[in-house]
Amino acid sequence: VCTSPSTAQIAPAPVVQSQHHDRGHRRGISRLLNGEARRMRRDELNGEIQRLLADSALNVRECMVALKVLGQRKLWQEAVGLMKSMSFRRLEPDQFVFNKIISICASSKEGLPAWDLLRTMRQRRLFPDVYACNMVIGALATGGSWEKALSVIDSMKRCQTIPDVVTMNSAIAACAQSSRWMEAIQLLDEGQQLPSGPDVMTYGATMHACEAKWRLVLHLLDEMQNKKIQPNEMISASVMGACAKGSPEKSTDLFTSLKEQGIRQNKVSYTAALSACHKDQYLWEWSLWYLQEMKTTGVEIDIGIMNGIMAVCEKAHQWGQLQKRNTKIVEQLLDDIKYLELTPDIITYSHTMAAAKQVGAWQRVLGLLNQACIQKLQPDGVLYTHAISACANGSRWEHALTLLAAANAVGSLEFHWSSAMTACAQATQWEHAISLASQMLQVGLQPEIVTKTALMCAYVHGGHWPVALELLSMMLDSGEEPNHITLTSVIRACMQRGDFAFAVKWKVEMEALGVQPYLTTYVFLIALAAEAQEWKWVQYLLAESFARYPQADNFDVRQLYNLVLLKCLKFGNAPRAIAFWKDYLDSGVSSTNAMLAACEDLDWSEFKDLCEELGPASWVQGAKEAALSAELALARGGDTG
C-alpha cells in the first residue's frame, strides 16, 4: 500500500479574512492564468500559486488552470500539493481535478503516486473513468509494478468500469517489464472477450513478455495472422528476439519468411537477428547478409551494428585459411565503417585487433593500436591485451615489454604481464619472463592462474621442467585449480625443445587432477609424438582425440592427418605415411588425396605459414619434394616402390 505523497513544495495557504481584493494582487494572479507561467522559473511559479491560493475568491476553475500549467512543466509534486491546499480552503477536488493530477503523474512516469491518487478517489466515492485507469496502469508499466497494475484492473471490475484494449495493452506491458509471461497470457485471453478484441499492440506486448518462450511466441504469431491481424515492425522484432535466445538456427528462416510477407524490418529487428548470429557461430555469414539488406532497404546503420557484425565474424573460430578469410572480412568491415562515415570506437579496434591477432599478424595489430591513438581514442586494457598477446604469438618480446610499460601508465592488468612473460619465453628469453614475475609484485598485482601458467611455460622453455612441477604443486597447496589452458600452454612450451616425454608426463598429471585435454592440446601432443617418431603414441593420441571430440566445431580433422603425414615424409618414412593414409580412409575421411588435403587451396608458401601455427617451420622444410613423390606413389595405387 502506497503512502500519500508528502513531498509537495506548496504549503497550505492561510484563510484570508479580508473581503476586499487588491487589484495588484489580482493582476499577479492573472499572470498565472494567461499563460505567462510557462516562462517563469520554478520558484516564481510556486510564488504565483501561493498568491492564487491566498485569494478568497479562489475557485476550482482557477485551480484547473494552475494544474494545466504544472502539467506542462511536469511538476507532479507541486500538483499533488495544490490538491492538498484546495482541501484546506474547503474546495473539494472533483473527478476532473483527480484525473488531471493523475495525468500529470503519469506523464512524469510516476506510477506509485498516480496509483495512490486512484485509491484516494475511491475512498471519496469518486469513480475514475477508463482514461484515468489507463494512465495509472501505463505509469505503473513504466516502473514494472505489474502487481499494482493488475490490482487496478480488479478494482475496475468491482466498480463496473469496463476495461478497453488500451487497458489490457498497458497491463500486459507492465507484466512484460518483469517477464511475467503467464499473467500476460491470461490478460491476452481476457482481451479476447473485449468488443474490439486484441490488436497488434496487444500481441506485441504479450510476445515481449514471453520472449523466453520462443515456441509460444511463434504460436502467438500464427494466432494473430489467423485473426487477420497484420504483423508490424514491433512484432517482427519480438519474434526475432525470442528465436535468437531460444533457437538461433530458426531465426534465419523466420526472418526471410517475414520479409517475403512484406513486413518491413527496422533497426531493432536487424539487431535481434544479429544477436542470433552471436549465439550460433555457424550463422556468421548471415550477419553479412543482414548488413547488405540494411544498406539496400535504407535502415539506419550505426557503429553499434557494425561492431556487432565484426564480433560475429571475428569470433567464428576457424582454422587455417578459413581463419584468414574471416580476418580479411573484419578488415573489410572496418573499411565499410569509414565508407558509411561512421566513427570507429574502442570496440571497433578491439575486434579488428583480435582478428589480426588470431592469424599472427602482430605488425597489423600494432598498426591498429597506433590508428586508435591517432583517432584520439584512449587505449584501454583490452586493446593492450590484444597488442601484447599478438607480440607473444609472434615472439616479439621487446615489443611486448614496450607495450607493457605503456599499459602500466594507464593501469596494467594481470593478463598484460602474463602475455609479456609468454612473449619472452617463446623468444627463448625465459630469464626475462621470470624476472617479470617479481616486477609484477612490485606494482601491486598478485599473480593468479594465468600468470602462474605463463611462469610454468617459461621454466619449461628454459629446460627446467622440475620447477614447473613444483609450481603446480604450490598452486594446488594454495587451493588453486589448473584448467585446460594450463595443460595446453605447458605442452605447447615443450615443442620448442621437442620434449615429448615431459609433455606426456604433464598430460598424465593434469588428467589425475581432473583436467581433460582440449582439441588444441591433442594437436600439440600429436605433433610432438610425430617429431619424436613415436608412431604408436601418434596412433593412440589420434584415436583418443577422435573418441573425445568426434565432431569438433570449426576444425577440419584432415589437418591432423596431414600434420602426421608430413612428419612421415620429413623422415623419409613413406611406408608409414601410406599406412596412416589407409587408416584415415578406413576412418571415413572423404578425400582421395588426404596427404595433400590441406594444400587444396594454398600454394606452398601459404601451406608453410599454416604449418607454423602447429610448430617450427623447420618441420616442413624439404618436405615438398617428398610430398610430390608420395602423390605419385598414391596415384599408382599405394605402391611405394
C-alpha positions as CSV (number, residue, x, y, z in Angstrom):
1,V,0.0,0.0,0.0
2,C,1.5,3.3,-1.0
3,T,1.6,6.2,1.3
4,S,0.1,9.5,0.2
5,P,2.8,11.8,-1.4
6,S,4.1,14.2,1.2
7,T,6.9,15.9,-0.8
8,A,4.8,18.8,-2.2
9,Q,6.6,22.1,-2.0
10,I,3.4,24.2,-1.7
11,A,2.3,24.9,1.9
12,P,-1.4,25.2,2.8
13,A,-2.5,28.8,2.3
14,P,-3.9,30.7,5.2
15,V,-7.5,31.7,5.1
16,V,-7.8,35.4,4.1
17,Q,-10.2,37.3,6.4
18,S,-10.4,40.5,4.2
19,Q,-13.4,40.7,1.9
20,H,-11.7,43.2,-0.4
21,H,-9.4,42.1,-3.3
22,D,-6.4,44.1,-4.1
23,R,-6.3,44.9,-7.7
24,G,-2.5,44.5,-7.9
25,H,-2.9,41.1,-6.3
26,R,-5.4,40.1,-9.0
27,R,-3.1,41.3,-11.7
28,G,-0.4,39.0,-10.3
29,I,-2.8,36.1,-10.3
30,S,-3.7,36.9,-13.9
31,R,-0.1,36.2,-14.9
32,L,-0.7,32.6,-13.9
33,L,-3.9,32.3,-15.7
34,N,-2.9,34.0,-19.0
35,G,0.0,31.7,-19.9
36,E,2.9,33.7,-18.6
37,A,3.7,30.9,-16.2
38,R,5.5,28.9,-19.0
39,R,8.3,31.4,-18.9
40,M,8.6,31.6,-15.1
41,R,11.3,29.9,-13.0
42,R,10.1,27.2,-10.7
43,D,10.4,29.3,-7.6
44,E,8.4,32.1,-9.3
45,L,5.7,29.7,-10.4
46,N,5.4,28.4,-6.8
47,G,5.1,32.0,-5.6
48,E,2.3,32.8,-8.1
49,I,0.4,29.6,-7.0
50,Q,0.8,30.7,-3.3
51,R,-0.8,34.0,-4.2
52,L,-3.5,32.2,-6.1
53,L,-4.3,30.1,-3.0
54,A,-4.4,33.2,-0.8
55,D,-7.2,34.7,-2.8
56,S,-10.6,34.4,-1.1
57,A,-12.3,34.2,-4.4
58,L,-10.4,31.1,-5.4
59,N,-12.5,28.5,-7.4
60,V,-12.0,25.1,-8.9
61,R,-11.7,26.5,-12.4
62,E,-8.7,28.6,-11.5
63,C,-7.1,25.5,-9.8
64,M,-7.6,23.6,-13.0
65,V,-5.8,26.3,-14.9
66,A,-2.9,26.1,-12.4
67,L,-2.8,22.3,-12.8
68,K,-2.6,22.7,-16.5
69,V,0.5,24.9,-16.1
70,L,2.0,22.4,-13.7
71,G,1.3,19.6,-16.1
72,Q,3.1,21.4,-18.9
73,R,6.1,21.7,-16.7
74,K,5.7,18.1,-15.4
75,L,5.7,19.3,-11.8
76,W,3.8,16.4,-10.2
77,Q,4.8,17.1,-6.6
78,E,3.5,20.7,-6.8
79,A,0.3,19.4,-8.4
80,V,-0.3,17.0,-5.5
81,G,0.5,19.8,-3.1
82,L,-2.0,22.1,-4.8
83,M,-4.7,19.5,-4.3
84,K,-4.0,19.3,-0.6
85,S,-4.1,23.1,-0.4
86,M,-7.6,23.0,-2.0
87,S,-8.8,20.8,0.8
88,F,-7.6,23.3,3.4
89,R,-9.5,26.0,1.5
90,R,-12.6,23.7,1.7
91,L,-12.5,23.3,-2.1
92,E,-13.2,19.6,-2.6
93,P,-11.3,18.2,-5.6
94,D,-13.7,16.7,-8.0
95,Q,-13.2,13.9,-10.6
96,F,-11.8,16.2,-13.1
97,V,-9.1,17.5,-10.7
98,F,-8.1,14.0,-9.8
99,N,-7.9,12.9,-13.4
100,K,-5.7,16.0,-14.2
101,I,-3.3,15.3,-11.4
102,I,-3.2,11.6,-12.3
103,S,-2.3,12.5,-15.9
104,I,0.5,14.8,-14.6
105,C,1.9,11.9,-12.5
106,A,1.6,9.5,-15.4
107,S,3.3,11.9,-17.9
108,S,6.1,12.2,-15.3
109,K,6.3,8.4,-15.2
110,E,5.4,8.4,-11.5
111,G,3.2,5.4,-11.3
112,L,3.1,4.9,-7.5
113,P,1.7,8.5,-6.7
114,A,-0.8,8.0,-9.5
115,W,-1.9,4.7,-8.1
116,D,-2.3,6.2,-4.6
117,L,-4.4,9.0,-6.1
118,L,-6.6,6.4,-7.7
119,R,-7.1,4.8,-4.3
120,T,-7.9,8.2,-2.7
121,M,-10.6,8.7,-5.4
122,R,-12.4,5.5,-4.4
123,Q,-12.2,6.5,-0.7
124,R,-14.0,9.7,-1.5
125,R,-16.6,7.8,-3.6
126,L,-15.3,9.3,-6.8
127,F,-15.2,6.7,-9.6
128,P,-12.4,7.0,-12.1
129,D,-13.1,6.5,-15.7
130,V,-11.3,4.2,-18.1
131,Y,-9.0,7.0,-19.3
132,A,-7.7,7.7,-15.7
133,C,-7.2,4.0,-15.0
134,N,-5.3,3.6,-18.3
135,M,-3.0,6.4,-17.4
136,V,-2.3,4.9,-14.0
137,I,-1.6,1.4,-15.5
138,G,0.6,3.0,-18.1
139,A,2.7,4.8,-15.5
140,L,3.0,1.6,-13.4
141,A,4.1,-0.3,-16.5
142,T,7.0,2.1,-16.9
143,G,8.2,1.2,-13.5
144,G,7.5,-2.5,-13.8
145,S,4.9,-2.6,-11.0
146,W,2.9,-5.4,-12.6
147,E,1.0,-6.4,-9.4
148,K,-0.4,-2.9,-8.8
149,A,-1.3,-2.7,-12.5
150,L,-3.3,-5.9,-12.2
151,S,-4.9,-4.6,-9.0
152,V,-6.2,-1.5,-10.9
153,I,-8.0,-3.9,-13.4
154,D,-9.5,-5.8,-10.5
155,S,-10.8,-2.6,-9.0
156,M,-12.2,-1.5,-12.4
157,K,-14.2,-4.7,-12.5
158,R,-15.6,-4.1,-8.9
159,C,-16.6,-0.6,-9.9
160,Q,-18.2,-1.9,-13.1
161,T,-15.8,0.1,-15.2
162,I,-15.2,-1.9,-18.4
163,P,-11.5,-2.1,-19.4
164,D,-10.7,-1.5,-23.1
165,V,-7.9,-2.7,-25.3
166,V,-5.6,0.1,-24.1
167,T,-6.1,-1.1,-20.5
168,M,-5.1,-4.6,-21.5
169,N,-2.1,-3.4,-23.6
170,S,-0.8,-1.3,-20.7
171,A,-1.2,-4.1,-18.1
172,I,0.5,-6.7,-20.4
173,A,3.4,-4.2,-20.9
174,A,3.7,-4.0,-17.1
175,C,3.9,-7.8,-16.9
176,A,6.5,-7.8,-19.8
177,Q,8.7,-5.5,-17.8
178,S,9.0,-8.2,-15.1
179,S,8.9,-11.2,-17.5
180,R,5.5,-12.4,-16.1
181,W,4.5,-14.3,-19.2
182,M,1.8,-16.4,-17.6
183,E,-0.1,-13.3,-16.4
184,A,0.4,-11.7,-19.8
185,I,-1.2,-14.7,-21.5
186,Q,-4.1,-14.6,-19.1
187,L,-4.6,-10.9,-19.9
188,L,-4.5,-11.7,-23.6
189,D,-7.3,-14.3,-23.1
190,E,-9.4,-11.6,-21.3
191,G,-8.7,-9.3,-24.1
192,Q,-10.3,-11.8,-26.5
193,Q,-13.6,-11.0,-24.8
194,L,-13.5,-7.3,-25.5
195,P,-15.8,-5.9,-28.2
196,S,-12.8,-4.8,-30.2
197,G,-10.7,-7.8,-29.4
198,P,-6.9,-7.7,-29.1
199,D,-4.9,-5.6,-31.6
200,V,-1.3,-5.7,-32.9
201,M,-0.1,-3.8,-29.8
202,T,-1.7,-6.5,-27.5
203,Y,0.2,-9.3,-29.3
204,G,3.4,-7.3,-29.4
205,A,3.4,-6.7,-25.7
206,T,2.5,-10.4,-25.0
207,M,5.3,-11.6,-27.2
208,H,7.7,-9.3,-25.3
209,A,6.6,-10.9,-22.1
210,C,7.1,-14.4,-23.5
211,E,10.5,-13.7,-25.1
212,A,12.0,-16.6,-23.1
213,K,9.4,-19.0,-24.6
214,W,10.2,-18.9,-28.3
215,R,7.7,-21.7,-29.2
216,L,4.9,-19.7,-27.5
217,V,6.0,-16.6,-29.4
218,L,5.7,-18.4,-32.7
219,H,2.3,-19.7,-31.7
220,L,1.2,-16.2,-31.0
221,L,2.4,-15.1,-34.4
222,D,0.4,-17.8,-36.1
223,E,-2.7,-16.9,-34.0
224,M,-2.6,-13.2,-34.8
225,Q,-2.1,-14.0,-38.5
226,N,-5.1,-16.4,-38.4
227,K,-7.1,-13.5,-36.9
228,K,-6.1,-11.4,-40.0
229,I,-4.0,-9.0,-37.8
230,Q,-1.1,-7.8,-39.9
231,P,2.3,-8.0,-38.0
232,N,4.3,-4.9,-37.9
233,E,8.0,-4.0,-37.2
234,M,7.4,-4.4,-33.4
235,I,6.1,-7.9,-33.9
236,S,9.0,-8.8,-36.1
237,A,11.5,-7.6,-33.6
238,S,9.8,-9.5,-30.7
239,V,9.7,-12.7,-32.7
240,M,13.3,-12.4,-33.9
241,G,14.4,-11.6,-30.4
242,A,12.7,-14.7,-28.9
243,C,14.1,-17.0,-31.6
244,A,17.6,-15.5,-31.1
245,K,17.5,-16.5,-27.5
246,G,15.8,-19.9,-27.8
247,S,16.5,-21.3,-31.3
248,P,19.1,-19.2,-33.2
249,E,19.1,-21.6,-36.2
250,K,15.4,-20.9,-36.9
251,S,15.9,-17.2,-36.9
252,T,17.2,-17.0,-40.5
253,D,14.2,-18.9,-42.0
254,L,11.8,-16.8,-39.9
255,F,13.4,-13.6,-41.0
256,T,13.2,-14.4,-44.7
257,S,9.6,-15.6,-44.2
258,L,8.6,-12.3,-42.6
259,K,10.4,-10.4,-45.3
260,E,8.5,-12.3,-48.0
261,Q,5.2,-11.4,-46.4
262,G,6.1,-7.7,-47.0
263,I,6.7,-6.9,-43.3
264,R,9.2,-4.1,-43.1
265,Q,12.1,-4.6,-40.8
266,N,13.6,-1.9,-38.6
267,K,16.8,-1.4,-36.7
268,V,15.5,-3.4,-33.7
269,S,14.6,-6.3,-36.0
270,Y,18.0,-6.5,-37.5
271,T,19.7,-6.1,-34.1
272,A,17.7,-9.1,-32.9
273,A,18.6,-11.1,-36.0
274,L,22.3,-10.3,-35.4
275,S,22.1,-11.4,-31.8
276,A,21.1,-14.9,-33.2
277,C,24.4,-14.9,-35.2
278,H,26.2,-14.2,-31.9
279,K,24.5,-17.2,-30.3
280,D,25.3,-19.6,-33.2
281,Q,28.7,-19.1,-34.8
282,Y,27.7,-21.1,-37.9
283,L,25.4,-18.2,-38.8
284,W,28.2,-15.7,-39.2
285,E,27.7,-15.4,-42.9
286,W,24.1,-14.3,-42.3
287,S,25.4,-11.3,-40.4
288,L,26.9,-10.1,-43.6
289,W,23.7,-10.7,-45.5
290,Y,21.8,-8.7,-42.9
291,L,24.2,-5.8,-43.3
292,Q,23.7,-5.8,-47.1
293,E,19.9,-5.9,-46.6
294,M,20.1,-2.9,-44.2
295,K,22.1,-1.0,-46.8
296,T,19.6,-1.9,-49.6
297,T,16.4,-1.0,-47.6
298,G,17.9,2.1,-46.1
299,V,17.7,1.0,-42.4
300,E,19.9,3.1,-40.2
301,I,23.3,1.6,-39.5
302,D,25.2,2.9,-36.5
303,I,28.6,1.9,-35.1
304,G,27.0,-0.5,-32.6
305,I,25.5,-2.5,-35.5
306,M,28.9,-2.6,-37.3
307,N,30.7,-3.6,-34.1
308,G,28.2,-6.5,-33.6
309,I,28.8,-7.8,-37.1
310,M,32.6,-7.6,-36.6
311,A,32.3,-9.5,-33.4
312,V,30.4,-12.3,-35.1
313,C,33.0,-12.7,-37.9
314,E,35.9,-12.3,-35.5
315,K,34.6,-15.0,-33.1
316,A,33.7,-17.5,-35.8
317,H,36.6,-19.8,-34.8
318,Q,38.0,-21.1,-38.0
319,W,41.3,-22.7,-38.7
320,G,44.0,-22.0,-41.3
321,Q,42.8,-20.5,-44.5
322,L,39.2,-20.1,-43.2
323,Q,40.5,-18.1,-40.3
324,K,42.5,-15.8,-42.6
325,R,39.4,-15.3,-44.7
326,N,37.4,-14.2,-41.7
327,T,40.2,-11.8,-40.7
328,K,40.0,-10.2,-44.1
329,I,36.2,-9.8,-43.7
330,V,36.7,-8.0,-40.4
331,E,39.2,-5.7,-42.2
332,Q,36.7,-5.0,-44.9
333,L,34.1,-4.2,-42.3
334,L,36.5,-1.6,-40.9
335,D,36.6,-0.1,-44.4
336,D,32.8,-0.1,-44.5
337,I,32.7,1.9,-41.3
338,K,34.8,4.6,-43.0
339,Y,32.7,4.4,-46.1
340,L,29.5,4.9,-44.1
341,E,31.1,7.9,-42.4
342,L,30.8,6.3,-39.0
343,T,33.4,7.0,-36.3
344,P,35.3,3.8,-35.1
345,D,35.4,3.5,-31.4
346,I,37.4,1.4,-28.9
347,I,35.2,-1.7,-29.5
348,T,35.8,-1.4,-33.3
349,Y,39.5,-1.5,-32.9
350,S,39.3,-4.2,-30.3
351,H,37.5,-6.6,-32.8
352,T,39.8,-5.8,-35.6
353,M,42.9,-6.3,-33.5
354,A,41.6,-9.6,-32.1
355,A,41.0,-10.9,-35.7
356,A,44.5,-9.9,-36.8
357,K,46.0,-11.5,-33.7
358,Q,44.4,-14.8,-34.4
359,V,46.3,-15.1,-37.7
360,G,49.6,-14.0,-36.2
361,A,49.6,-10.6,-37.9
362,W,51.4,-8.8,-35.0
363,Q,52.5,-5.9,-37.1
364,R,49.0,-5.2,-38.2
365,V,47.8,-5.3,-34.6
366,L,50.4,-2.7,-33.6
367,G,49.4,-0.6,-36.6
368,L,45.7,-0.7,-35.5
369,L,46.7,0.3,-32.0
370,N,48.6,3.3,-33.5
371,Q,45.5,4.2,-35.6
372,A,43.3,4.2,-32.4
373,C,45.8,6.7,-30.8
374,I,45.7,8.9,-33.9
375,Q,41.9,8.9,-33.7
376,K,42.5,10.4,-30.2
377,L,41.0,7.3,-28.6
378,Q,42.5,6.3,-25.2
379,P,43.6,2.7,-25.5
380,D,42.1,0.6,-22.7
381,G,43.2,-2.7,-21.1
382,V,41.5,-4.7,-23.9
383,L,43.5,-3.1,-26.7
384,Y,46.8,-3.5,-24.8
385,T,45.8,-7.1,-24.1
386,H,45.4,-7.8,-27.9
387,A,48.6,-6.0,-28.7
388,I,50.8,-7.7,-26.1
389,S,49.2,-11.1,-26.9
390,A,50.0,-10.6,-30.6
391,C,53.6,-9.9,-29.8
392,A,53.6,-13.0,-27.7
393,N,52.3,-15.1,-30.6
394,G,55.0,-13.6,-32.8
395,S,57.8,-14.0,-30.2
396,R,58.4,-10.2,-30.3
397,W,59.4,-9.9,-26.7
398,E,61.0,-6.5,-27.0
399,H,57.8,-5.0,-28.4
400,A,55.8,-6.8,-25.7
401,L,57.9,-5.2,-23.0
402,T,57.4,-1.7,-24.6
403,L,53.7,-2.2,-24.7
404,L,53.7,-3.4,-21.1
405,A,55.3,-0.2,-20.0
406,A,52.7,1.8,-21.9
407,A,49.9,-0.3,-20.3
408,N,51.4,0.3,-16.8
409,A,51.0,4.1,-17.4
410,V,47.2,3.7,-17.8
411,G,46.7,0.8,-15.4
412,S,48.0,-2.6,-16.4
413,L,46.2,-5.9,-15.9
414,E,47.4,-9.3,-14.9
415,F,46.9,-10.6,-18.4
416,H,49.3,-7.9,-19.7
417,W,52.1,-9.3,-17.6
418,S,51.3,-12.9,-18.4
419,S,51.3,-12.2,-22.1
420,A,54.6,-10.3,-21.9
421,M,56.0,-13.3,-20.0
422,T,54.8,-15.6,-22.7
423,A,56.4,-13.4,-25.4
424,C,59.8,-13.5,-23.6
425,A,59.6,-17.3,-23.1
426,Q,58.7,-18.1,-26.7
427,A,61.6,-16.0,-27.9
428,T,64.0,-18.0,-25.7
429,Q,64.2,-15.1,-23.3
430,W,62.9,-17.2,-20.4
431,E,65.1,-15.4,-17.8
432,H,63.3,-12.1,-18.7
433,A,60.0,-13.8,-18.3
434,I,60.9,-15.0,-14.8
435,S,62.1,-11.5,-13.8
436,L,58.7,-10.1,-14.8
437,A,57.0,-12.1,-12.1
438,S,58.9,-10.2,-9.4
439,Q,58.3,-6.8,-11.1
440,M,54.6,-7.6,-11.2
441,L,54.5,-7.9,-7.4
442,Q,56.2,-4.6,-7.1
443,V,53.4,-2.8,-8.9
444,G,50.9,-4.4,-6.5
445,L,49.4,-7.2,-8.7
446,Q,49.1,-10.6,-7.3
447,P,49.7,-13.5,-9.8
448,E,46.7,-15.6,-10.5
449,I,46.3,-18.8,-12.5
450,V,47.1,-17.1,-15.9
451,T,50.4,-15.6,-14.6
452,K,51.4,-18.8,-12.9
453,T,50.7,-20.8,-16.2
454,A,52.9,-18.3,-18.1
455,L,55.7,-18.8,-15.5
456,M,55.5,-22.6,-15.8
457,C,55.8,-22.2,-19.6
458,A,58.9,-20.0,-19.1
459,Y,60.6,-22.6,-17.0
460,V,59.7,-25.4,-19.5
461,H,61.2,-23.2,-22.3
462,G,64.4,-23.0,-20.2
463,G,64.5,-26.7,-19.7
464,H,63.7,-26.5,-16.0
465,W,60.6,-28.7,-16.1
466,P,61.0,-29.9,-12.4
467,V,60.5,-26.3,-11.4
468,A,57.2,-26.2,-13.4
469,L,56.0,-29.3,-11.5
470,E,57.0,-27.6,-8.2
471,L,54.9,-24.6,-9.2
472,L,52.0,-26.8,-10.0
473,S,52.3,-28.4,-6.5
474,M,52.4,-24.9,-4.9
475,M,49.3,-23.9,-6.8
476,L,47.4,-27.0,-5.5
477,D,48.6,-26.3,-1.9
478,S,47.2,-22.8,-2.2
479,G,43.8,-24.1,-3.3
480,E,44.1,-23.0,-7.0
481,E,42.9,-25.5,-9.6
482,P,44.6,-25.6,-13.0
483,N,42.5,-25.7,-16.1
484,H,42.8,-26.9,-19.7
485,I,44.7,-23.7,-20.6
486,T,47.4,-24.6,-18.1
487,L,47.5,-28.1,-19.6
488,T,47.7,-26.9,-23.2
489,S,50.1,-24.0,-22.7
490,V,52.8,-26.1,-20.9
491,I,52.6,-28.8,-23.6
492,R,53.0,-26.2,-26.3
493,A,56.0,-24.9,-24.5
494,C,57.5,-28.4,-24.8
495,M,57.5,-28.1,-28.6
496,Q,60.5,-25.7,-28.6
497,R,62.8,-28.3,-27.2
498,G,60.9,-31.3,-28.6
499,D,60.4,-32.6,-25.1
500,F,57.7,-35.2,-25.8
501,A,58.4,-37.2,-22.6
502,F,57.7,-34.3,-20.3
503,A,54.6,-33.4,-22.4
504,V,53.2,-36.9,-21.8
505,K,54.1,-36.6,-18.1
506,W,52.3,-33.3,-17.9
507,K,49.2,-34.7,-19.6
508,V,49.1,-37.5,-17.0
509,E,49.5,-35.0,-14.1
510,M,46.7,-32.9,-15.4
511,E,44.3,-35.8,-16.0
512,A,44.9,-37.0,-12.5
513,L,43.6,-33.6,-11.4
514,G,40.5,-34.0,-13.5
515,V,41.7,-31.6,-16.3
516,Q,40.8,-33.1,-19.7
517,P,42.9,-32.3,-22.8
518,Y,41.3,-29.9,-25.3
519,L,41.4,-30.4,-29.0
520,T,44.3,-28.0,-29.4
521,T,46.1,-30.0,-26.7
522,Y,46.0,-33.1,-28.9
523,V,47.3,-31.1,-31.9
524,F,50.5,-30.2,-30.0
525,L,50.8,-33.7,-28.4
526,I,50.5,-35.4,-31.8
527,A,53.0,-33.0,-33.4
528,L,55.5,-33.8,-30.6
529,A,54.9,-37.5,-30.8
530,A,55.4,-37.5,-34.6
531,E,58.5,-35.3,-34.3
532,A,59.9,-37.9,-31.8
533,Q,58.9,-40.7,-34.3
534,E,56.8,-42.3,-31.6
535,W,54.3,-43.6,-34.1
536,K,52.4,-45.8,-31.6
537,W,51.8,-42.8,-29.5
538,V,50.6,-40.9,-32.6
539,Q,48.0,-43.7,-33.3
540,Y,46.9,-43.7,-29.6
541,L,46.6,-39.9,-29.4
542,L,44.7,-39.7,-32.7
543,A,42.3,-42.4,-31.5
544,E,41.8,-40.8,-28.1
545,S,41.2,-37.3,-29.7
546,F,38.6,-38.7,-32.1
547,A,36.8,-40.5,-29.3
548,R,36.6,-37.4,-27.2
549,Y,35.9,-34.9,-30.0
550,P,34.1,-36.9,-32.7
551,Q,32.6,-33.7,-34.2
552,A,34.8,-30.8,-33.3
553,D,33.3,-27.4,-34.3
554,N,35.1,-25.5,-37.0
555,F,38.0,-27.9,-37.2
556,D,38.9,-29.9,-40.3
557,V,40.3,-33.2,-39.0
558,R,42.3,-33.6,-42.2
559,Q,44.7,-31.0,-40.8
560,L,45.7,-33.5,-38.1
561,Y,46.1,-36.2,-40.7
562,N,48.3,-34.1,-42.9
563,L,50.4,-33.0,-39.9
564,V,51.3,-36.6,-39.3
565,L,51.8,-37.4,-43.0
566,L,54.2,-34.5,-43.3
567,K,56.2,-35.8,-40.4
568,C,56.4,-39.2,-42.0
569,L,57.6,-37.6,-45.2
570,K,60.1,-35.4,-43.4
571,F,61.8,-38.5,-42.0
572,G,61.6,-40.3,-45.4
573,N,59.2,-42.9,-43.9
574,A,56.9,-43.3,-46.9
575,P,55.6,-46.8,-45.9
576,R,54.5,-45.3,-42.6
577,A,52.8,-42.4,-44.5
578,I,50.9,-44.9,-46.7
579,A,49.9,-46.9,-43.6
580,F,48.5,-43.8,-41.9
581,W,46.8,-42.7,-45.1
582,K,45.0,-46.1,-45.4
583,D,43.9,-45.8,-41.7
584,Y,42.4,-42.4,-42.5
585,L,40.4,-43.8,-45.4
586,D,39.1,-46.5,-43.1
587,S,38.1,-43.8,-40.6
588,G,35.8,-42.3,-43.2
589,V,37.9,-39.3,-44.3
590,S,36.3,-38.1,-47.5
591,S,39.5,-37.3,-49.5
592,T,41.1,-39.1,-52.4
593,N,44.4,-37.5,-51.6
594,A,44.4,-36.9,-47.8
595,M,48.1,-36.3,-47.9
596,L,47.7,-33.0,-49.7
597,A,44.2,-32.1,-48.5
598,A,45.4,-29.0,-46.6
599,C,47.1,-27.8,-49.8
600,E,44.0,-27.8,-51.9
601,D,43.5,-24.0,-51.8
602,L,47.0,-22.9,-50.9
603,D,50.4,-22.5,-52.5
604,W,53.5,-23.9,-50.9
605,S,54.4,-20.7,-49.0
606,E,50.9,-20.4,-47.6
607,F,51.0,-24.0,-46.5
608,K,54.3,-23.4,-44.7
609,D,52.7,-20.5,-42.9
610,L,49.8,-22.7,-41.9
611,C,52.1,-25.3,-40.5
612,E,53.9,-22.7,-38.5
613,E,50.8,-22.4,-36.3
614,L,51.4,-26.1,-35.3
615,G,55.1,-25.9,-34.8
616,P,58.5,-24.6,-36.0
617,A,58.8,-24.0,-39.7
618,S,61.7,-26.4,-39.9
619,W,59.3,-29.3,-39.6
620,V,58.2,-28.8,-43.2
621,Q,61.5,-27.8,-44.7
622,G,62.4,-30.2,-47.5
623,A,59.0,-31.9,-47.3
624,K,57.7,-30.5,-50.6
625,E,59.6,-33.0,-52.8
626,A,58.7,-35.9,-50.5
627,A,55.0,-34.9,-50.7
628,L,55.2,-34.8,-54.5
629,S,56.8,-38.3,-54.6
630,A,54.1,-39.6,-52.2
631,E,51.4,-38.2,-54.5
632,L,52.8,-40.1,-57.4
633,A,53.0,-43.3,-55.3
634,L,49.4,-42.9,-54.2
635,A,48.4,-42.5,-57.9
636,R,50.0,-45.8,-58.6
637,G,47.7,-47.5,-56.1
638,G,49.8,-47.2,-53.0
639,D,52.9,-48.9,-54.4
640,T,55.8,-47.1,-52.7
641,G,58.5,-48.6,-54.9
